[in-house]
Amino acid sequence: MSRILYVEDNEDNVYMLSRRLRKHGFDVIVASDGEQGIEMARSERPDLILMDLGLPSLDGWAATRLLKGASDTRAIPIIALSAHTMTGDRESALAAGCDDYDAKPVAFERLLAKIRALLQCGSGS
């Protein structure tokens, strides 16, 4: 069972997405801000991280840069999630170190395909 760390401060989003991911066989753990997300990535060693970009205190951009800059967490794939999509956000997320990007509200089947593709890439290494 693959473990996903979902870093998200909106409880409704956490409830809806984590519930659907669990129904598809994923173990989902949740962090409510970037700092907690970094701590949990280091302690829980998830197979993949879903990172909201608009987080309180330490935002998803900064948290991603820190995770991808650390030797113990840089190999964990990160999919950025953002409700405030603007031109260039996808490119900025990828430049910050994210492996992929998806807009909210999430199209679940599309996100699920991205998750499975990144997990499959990681399992072959």
PyMOL commands that set and color helices and strands:
alter all, ss='L'
color gray80, all
select helices_A, chain A and resi 11-23+34-44+60-69+89-96+108-123
alter helices_A, ss='H'
color red, helices_A
select strands_A, chain A and resi 3-7+27-31+48-52+78-82+100-103
alter strands_A, ss='S'
color yellow, strands_A
deselect
rebuild
show_as cartoon
